[in-house]
Amino acid sequence: MNLQDFKELTVTTKDRIATITLNRPDTLNAVNAGLHTELKHVFRLIADDKDSDIVILTGAGRAFCAGGDLAWLQGMIDVPARFNDIIEEAKAIVFSMLELPKPMICRMNGDAIGLGATLALGCDIIVATDTARFGDPHVRVGLVAGDGAAAILPYVVGFMRAKELLLTGDLLTADEAKQMGLINHVVPAAELDAKVDQIAGRLVRGATQAIRYTKIGINRGLRKFAQENMDALLAYESLSNQTEDHAEAIAALREKRKPIFTGR
């Protein structure tokens, strides 16, 4: 697989800046099986790309990433073994982002929800539109927050704040996320590209090796934290995938009603 083989995302490069775009705009860039697999590979490939020094991660259309695709989630309820098949992919996505030596800017052009929040957290600098929301509502669909946010969020904002966000599944406005230290810059949509280009341009003109090694050094602790926790988190998420509450939550989303949880 190379950078031009992807179907659910696109990769373009200009002036040594690579842009990875989640390209399912009709679903708010919700992650399906194909996109999940492509995310497993893209950060390793971009790390080896000789034509880029800086990476921008963004979404097509009006959202960054709305989380998991409902049909994909339903498929894993119907055949639980399918969830077990993606565990190694989920780990590879997070670890490859945290191990990427090139600085990566999240151009958060809209909501970053669930796995979308994980993808944003895997970046080094986040620039968001002022209307975007951020959060990981796994528990609101009866799932353990196992695919990344719980392995990164406590390290970034502290355990107490992370537990409240993950146990309630609450969404933050971009300004609230900035106040917590989750987002670096919040701008009107019309100013998003200019701000991202300004930061990317400054980094690409900088001392490449010094910047890379600084990122690698800073990320050592975060990588260790994620690696120590993701196996257990994903195992628990796999168990929660088989609960009645999760099936009820997905059914409620598809039927556009509130779920009725029973604790089973």
Beta strands, then each sheet from edge to edge (+ up, - down):
strand 1: 9-14
strand 2: 17-22
strand 3: 54-59
strand 4: 104-108
strand 5: 112-113
strand 6: 125-129
strand 7: 133-135
strand 8: 172-173
strand 9: 185-187
sheet 1: 1+ 2- 3- 4- 6- 9-
sheet 2: 5+ 7+ 8-
end
